[in-house]
Amino acid sequence: KQMPYEAITPNDDNVNDTWTPLDIESYKNAFIQVFNRWGGLVFESTGGENYQAWDGTNNGKELAVGTYYYIIDLKTGDDPQAGTVTIIR
């Protein structure tokens, strides 16, 4: 299984400004969630063509530098994928 890259640098230089799980467009029923270290939901999206890349914000507010945790359920019957993504500014 391919895993998404592990860091974003949302500084508007068009390089790693957003986070998109690899090949998420192929899984229209997928459900993606990103949490802060306290378990608070900071981002969620469905997969497929409607996936909205995460830009390191929560409700339009920049999130702090640090490590966040994702869960990706591809809805294929496989166990959800989990890992970390780090915001670097």
N, C-alpha and C positions, 0 to 999 in steps of 0.2 A: 504494500500500500504506500502511496505517495503521501507525504505529510506536507502541510503548508509551511511556508517559511516562518521563521520564529521571531522576527523583529520588524517593526515599522518605524519610520522616521518622518512623522507628519509635519514637515516644515515647508511644504509647498514648492519643493524643488523638482517635483514629478519623478522622484526616485524613491521607491518604497514608502510612498505617502499613505498608502492604504493596504489593507490586509484582505486577501481573497484566497480561500482554500483552493488548492490545485484541483482543476477539473470539476469544480462545484456546479458549473453550468450543465453538466451531464446528469445531475441528480435533482430533478425538479421538485421532488418531495422532501429533499433534505431539510434539516432544521439546524441552524447554527446559532450558538449562544456563546457570549464572552462574559466572564465574571471578573470582578476585582478580587483582591486577596481575602476579603471578608465574605465572599460568596454573593455579593450584590451584582445583579444583572446590569451590565453596561451596554450591551449590544445584542440584538438578535435579528435574524433574517432567514427567509426561506432560501432554498437553492434554486437551481435552474437559471433561466434567463432573467428572472426577477431578483437575483442576488444583488444586494446593495453592499458594495465594499465598505469595510469598517475603516474609518479615518482617524481612529484614536480619540473620538469624542463620545460623550453620552448626552443625549438631548441637546446637541450643539455646543456643549461646553468641553473644552480641552481637558483630557484626563491627565493625571500626574504621570511622570516618568516612572516606569516600574514594570513588573511582571503581571500579566493577566492570564486567565485560564479559559481555554475554550473546550466546548463539547460540540462535536459534529455528529449528528445522527443522520446517516444517509437514507434511512428508512428502507433498507434492503434486507433486513433480517440479521445483518451483522451487528456486533456490538458497536456502540458509539465510539468514535475516536476522541481522545482527550489529549491535551498538551498545553503548552504555554506560548504566549506571544508577548514580546517585550516592546514597550514604547520607549524610544530613545529620541531625545530632542537636542 
